[in-house]
């Protein structure tokens, strides 16, 4: 069996802020994902980003296809709307009561090149599936989410009841303790961080970590699973940012 993805480090992964990353993070947090330039200037000021720097970044982002501009309002491009959907789902995943069954996906497509195979693996991982062995992916059937039409001709999908102990199976597929250690580290970091730029970077790391949460049924998780607390502090922070805007 494969342990999907590297075991997370307990140290939070904080990336340096850029004007582009701040703009994207702000727009990904608002619905609809659009703001006039004056609100963007106001929103990035606490992070030490000057108006001239912001305007240069906005111009580059429009050219690159990250943003659309109309009448002084910047909005996410269609390509990034999917990223916003994934982020929203990471913060507030839609679940249902688990009856013990597992969602199983078998890759049936053949003759695909390395890039196409990598793209398919990324798509299946993004659906919070884990790879049991080559071409066989599964997870507890407790998620409510649409199945992408693009995967219909590439996979077969069904539910099954594995004979293996479900807690042991989940533990072999996801690095649960490592995930929890990193989440605890992030919670401690945001609790002691006060500077606006540092808090922004910390909560960007929180979102990245939530995207990798397998969202398993409670009976398959270790005790004191920190995902709900991590979602709660991010929800509060997003409300704080939106209120400031």
FENGIPE-V293333 format. One record per backbone hydrogen bond with DSSP energy under -0.5 kcal/mol. CO is the residue of the C=O (numbers start at 0). NH is the residue of the N-H. If there is no record, write none. Layout:
co->CO nh->NH
co->CO nh->NH
This chain:
co->1 nh->3
co->11 nh->13
co->12 nh->14
co->17 nh->21
co->18 nh->22
co->19 nh->23
co->20 nh->24
co->21 nh->25
co->22 nh->26
co->23 nh->27
co->24 nh->28
co->25 nh->28
co->25 nh->29
co->26 nh->29
co->31 nh->33
co->32 nh->75
co->34 nh->73
co->35 nh->38
co->35 nh->39
co->36 nh->40
co->37 nh->41
co->38 nh->42
co->39 nh->43
co->40 nh->44
co->41 nh->45
co->43 nh->46
co->43 nh->48
co->44 nh->47
co->47 nh->49
co->49 nh->53
co->50 nh->54
co->51 nh->55
co->52 nh->56
co->53 nh->57
co->54 nh->58
co->55 nh->59
co->56 nh->60
co->57 nh->61
co->58 nh->62
co->59 nh->63
co->60 nh->64
co->60 nh->65
co->60 nh->66
co->61 nh->64
co->65 nh->76
co->67 nh->74
co->69 nh->72
co->71 nh->36
co->72 nh->69
co->73 nh->34
co->74 nh->67
co->76 nh->79
co->76 nh->80
co->77 nh->80
co->77 nh->81
co->78 nh->82
co->79 nh->83
co->80 nh->84
co->81 nh->85
co->82 nh->86
co->83 nh->87
co->84 nh->88
co->85 nh->89
co->86 nh->90
co->87 nh->91
co->92 nh->94
co->93 nh->143
co->100 nh->140
co->101 nh->159
co->102 nh->138
co->103 nh->157
co->104 nh->106
co->104 nh->136
co->105 nh->107
co->105 nh->155
co->112 nh->116
co->113 nh->117
co->114 nh->118
co->115 nh->119
co->116 nh->120
co->117 nh->121
co->118 nh->122
co->119 nh->123
co->120 nh->124
co->121 nh->125
co->122 nh->126
co->123 nh->128
co->124 nh->127
co->129 nh->131
co->129 nh->137
co->130 nh->1
co->131 nh->1
co->132 nh->135
co->134 nh->106
co->134 nh->136
co->135 nh->131
co->135 nh->132
co->136 nh->104
co->137 nh->129
co->138 nh->102
co->139 nh->141
co->141 nh->95
co->142 nh->144
co->145 nh->147
co->147 nh->150
co->148 nh->151
co->150 nh->153
co->150 nh->154
co->153 nh->107
co->153 nh->108
co->155 nh->105
co->157 nh->103
co->159 nh->101
co->159 nh->161
co->164 nh->168
co->165 nh->169
co->166 nh->170
co->167 nh->171
co->168 nh->172
co->169 nh->172
co->169 nh->173
co->172 nh->3
co->173 nh->175
co->174 nh->178
co->175 nh->179
co->176 nh->180
co->177 nh->181
co->178 nh->182
co->179 nh->183
co->180 nh->184
co->181 nh->185
co->182 nh->186
co->183 nh->187
co->184 nh->188
co->185 nh->189
co->186 nh->190
co->187 nh->191
co->188 nh->191
co->188 nh->192
co->189 nh->192
co->194 nh->198
co->195 nh->199
co->196 nh->200
co->197 nh->201
co->198 nh->202
co->199 nh->203
co->200 nh->204
co->201 nh->205
co->202 nh->206
co->203 nh->207
co->204 nh->208
co->205 nh->209
co->206 nh->210
co->207 nh->211
co->208 nh->211
co->209 nh->212
co->216 nh->219
co->217 nh->220
co->221 nh->224
co->225 nh->229
co->226 nh->230
co->227 nh->231
co->228 nh->232
co->229 nh->233
co->230 nh->234
co->231 nh->235
co->232 nh->236
co->233 nh->237
co->234 nh->238
co->235 nh->239
co->236 nh->240
co->237 nh->241
co->238 nh->242
co->239 nh->243
co->240 nh->244
